[in-house]
Amino acid sequence: MQSSATEVGGERMTDDRPVRDGGTLTVALNADPDKLDPTLAQTLVGRTVFAGMCEKLYDIDEHGTVIPQLATALPKTSKDGRTVTFGLRKGLRFSDGTKLDADAAVTSLLRHRDLAGSARATELAPLAEAEATGPYTVKLTLKQAYVPLTAVLADRSGMVMSPTALKKYGKNFTNHPSCVGPFKYVERVGGDRIVLAKDPHYYAADQVHLDKVIYKPIPDGNVRLANLRSGDIQVGDQMTPVDVRSALTEPGLQLFNSPSLGYQGIGLNVGNVKGLGEKPGRIDSPLAREPKVREAFELAIDRDLINKVVFQGMFEPACGPVSPESAIAPGVKASACPKRDVAKAERLLKEAGVKTPVRIELKVSTTPEHSRLGQVIQAMTKEAGFAVTLRPTEYATMLEETDSGQYDAFTSGWSGRLDPDGNIASFLQTRGAMNAYGLSDPTIDRLVERGRTEADPDERAKIYAELTHRAQERRGLIYLYRQKNYVVTGKDVAGVRVYGDGLVRVTTAGYAR
């Protein structure tokens, strides 16, 4: 998977040069992370910070294979699929010194499932019971067979938090996070920085080279690149195609990139009247009320042109939730994305009997590329009979407003999971933990449950192909493109890992000898 750092099309995920001990690494993020609480968090930038301080029961490697992390081996599952057991590594301590044991893992799993507002609730909804059957052995009893479980435990649902810190801080854990990880939380200055320091309690502390890691939100890619050039930062996360091309001419910089497991698109409010987790209701707007209006909106958009104009042709047009990199993707025969058809869009609006232009407010994040994306969508849809007003919104504020249903449409994206359930259930299932669209469809709900319980890969592929088709029909989320994970670092930075989940892994990072 190695390639030259100057080849945009290749994939360079790792750097295995020898690393010296000491130093501080500053990582620039494209947004300020939301809550530093694995149960409540929703953002990719937050996951990148967690990668430095909160290990999981399982992880993925550079090949996209699930591997044990805090657990000793992959889970053992009963024949009926309803009983799952796994062991935990011994001798591990959280950053506050508390020992990690089976009780701690159970506490975190049940909190992920049950805490009000948990973004993990849908992922762990099949969990009926979790119990410690020994000091380092956990038994999970499921309501039904749950095929995605191991993949779920390879992300935030598998993060184990210090029970001492949870008891002491409760929901304020976000300001005092304590996990098992190479680095421990030191401080957060909102909008400016998150500081982590090497954790002496970490079981592999002798393999951690850096003294500190600082995460700085810098939404503007041009500014991130300028800071890389000056040496004020050493790692630029989620670099835009424009900035990547510029960075390739810099002898002091190097590029890491990997395919994405996720998607990007436009979320439409079709029924979110009371917020996440609440019963969807009726929204009296043409976009929410009329499926033909949503179809017309999609037909007014040219995915290929968006990729060319906004993203320099360096991303991929997409129209469904299942990434080609997904574990089940080879069996999901994706249909071609619909081509732009302004005449048909105009006809659909006429058939829907709506007054034109149809007015829509589109929330876009404050990054230059999302501003360009919004402007292109605005111009395209105008030709078909829409009047789109752009509302630039800071990312954390956008999450709050869209979660509560205060929007018409917004630029929506997800960093993706290996198992397709992780790209679908929480977003499209009725009352899903991150279903900000207010979508409620019995067919989707039924297919989600079938996909979770079906173990045969061929049958699962058919289910997710059908799910993709149904999601495309309902258009609570219009999928537009699939980005690549581009990370630019200084040439003197070594030991960084960037895999398909898009996270910048800094456990072994440092400065080259």
Phi, psi and omega in degrees: 000359182282146173207171180297146179292352180259006179257106183296324185285338182280175179241119177237103189259337187226162175220112187254023176294152177301144184239137176273157179278149174101165175103168179241134178250126178254122182250122178270125178260158181272003177198164176279126181300156174278214186299136175272054179229112184305332180288325188257342189289152182228348193261153175294318180297327175294321178297324178296320176294317178301327180299338178270345187221349183229097176284165187239168176301322179223163179220179171243154178258187185294343179266002182079018179267135178285131181228155177293146174235285173277334176281161182272336183199171176296152184297153173258131185241137179291165183301324180277358177076006187256354177235125183233132178231149174208155178257157180248150176294144181267155175081014181269147178228144173287169183296339178269006177094349179294141179285140173273125176217185184297322179298321179296318179296318179297316180303315181292318180299316180290327176294316177303320183284322196252339186298134178303130180084006182298129174280356180261356189302316181294320180299324184253013178302326179288352182282114179274320185205144173230134180213151175274118179261003177188173182304328183227028180233132182240136176243128177248131175252126185254153177291329175204170177304141186222090186299322183285002191305312183298319177296323178298319181283358175265014176222208191299332176295340178264002177283130181254127184254152179298121178296332177296315179291322179297318180292321184286320189251340180059228180293344177278010175305329181304333179263359179217049185295139178218116180225188169264123181190168181294334180231154179244153181292135177245305181198161173225129173247107187310129179077356184239309184194156168234127185247128174241148178235152179306132184265114180294341179281346185297136186295337179240041183300332181290346178262357179266124187263324186283152172276321183215156168231130178243128177255124182240124175285119176226091188298327184278117181300325178298321180290320177301316181294318179298321179290328175294316180298321183281344183087004178291332170234159182246343180224129174249114183271151176048053179288144182279157179306320179301314182288328178297314180299321178293319182295331183294342179270358184267118181294339182268006183238157177222154185246135168245138176209153179209154176295154181267148173269356189251209183201164173226146180190204180237119176274136180244136179277102181255355181184012180275094183254340184232001178108172181304140175081353180265162181296127177300149181228190184265129176249124186270071174224150180305322183295317181281326189278326190245112176303327180294329178291319178294320177296318178298320179299316179294318182292342178280352186257137178252104183296319181296320180291322176301313180299320182288313187280317186271324190240021173057023180072015186261359173250185181235131173302145181213153178218025177203168186277346186266115180288147173300342179272354181297152181301333185253000187305320183304333181267352181265106180277098183283137176282159180294145179293144179296137178278157179298133181215087184295320181299316179293322178299316178297320180296319180295320178296322178294317179296326180287345178070029182263152178284133178251150001285145176283120185270129180223134171263124181250116175280130176233147177291168190275010179284150179302321182292324177287331173296315178296318178301313179300319181294322179293316178297318179303313182291318181297311185288336178299323181295339183261353179115021177247150174239097184265125174258129181270136178236091176299130187221131176302143193302311181297322178294320178300317178301314181298315184288320180287324176300323182273356177089015182269068181188163169263309181210155178207156176285116188242142179207166182211135183288340170097157179227155180299315179275131185300335177305325181290345177261355190235305193303308185295339185260324189251343179286144179306127183061025175302152187299336178233026177279078180284351184276344183071025180284136177218111184219116182302326180294316177297315179302317181294317181292324177300314180295321178296318180296328181286333186256345183275120183270334182291121185302320181294318179293320177299318180301318179296319180297315183285335172294318178293321177298316179300315180298318181292320178297322178295323179293318185281328174056043166288333177225123177263110182284134185242314184204163177238118184275169169257154178272104180254123178233127179248135179227165171293152181296338181276357179272133180224167176078008179281148176234132177226110182253188184295341179280357174083001183277142172271109181268124187244009183306316182256011185283162177170206181250136184298142178291000000 
